[in-house]
């Protein structure tokens, strides 16, 4: 004979297990959303840092080139004047 009360208890346990599993899945889904957002923020920060670094490298090269030109101008002026006085 089928024990209806036992079946009802089993069904309630199954429902509670389902609720707990859904809560856990929802928690992990929310955590994934947060982690994706954080990853996007970090990617944006990295992109900005790389842009700044690229700009610095270009400006640094320009300064070095300017220094070389100035050094050559000084050397040329010194040579034109017959050396330092």
N, C-alpha and C positions, 0 to 999 in steps of 0.2 A: 504494500500500500504506500502511496505517495504521501510524505509528510509535508503538508502545505506550509506550516510554520517554518520548517527547516529550509524549504525553497525560498521563502520570503526573506529569511535571515541571510541566505547566500546572496540573493539579489541585492539586498541592502549593502552587504560587504562589497559586492562588485561595484555598485554605484559610488560608494565612498572611495574605493580604489580608483575609479575613473575620475572623480573630482580631484583627488590628490595628484593624479598623473597630469590632468589638465592644468592644475595650478603650477606644477613643476615645469611643464612645457611652456606655459605662459611666462614664467619667471625667466627661463632660458632664452625665450624669444626676445623679451625686453632687454636682457643682458646683451644679446647679439646686436640689437639695434643701437644700444649705447656704445658698444665696441666699434661698430661700423662708423658711427658718428665721430668717435675719437680718432679712428684711423684716418678719416677724411680730414679732420682738423690737423693731424700730424702731417699728412701729405701736403696740405696747403702751407703749413709752416716750413716744411722742407723746400717746397717750391720757392717760397719767398727767400729763404736763406740761400738757395742756389742762385737766384737772381741777384741778390746782394753780392754774393761772392763773385759772380761773373762781372758785375759792374766794377767791383773793386779791382779785379784782375785787369780789366781794360784800362781803368784809370791809373793803376800802378804801372802798366806798360807805357802809357802816355807820359807819365812823370819820368820814367827811366829814359825814354826816347828824348824828352826835352832836356834832361840832364846831359845826355850824350851830346846833343846839339850845342848846348851852352859850353860844355867842356871843349868842344871842337872850336867854337867861336873864340874862346879865351886863348886856346893854343894858337889859332891863326893870328889873333891880335898880337900875341907875344912874339910870334915868328916875324910878323910884319914890322914890329918895332925893334927887332934885333935882340930879342931876349928880354928878360926882366931887368929892371933898373934898380 
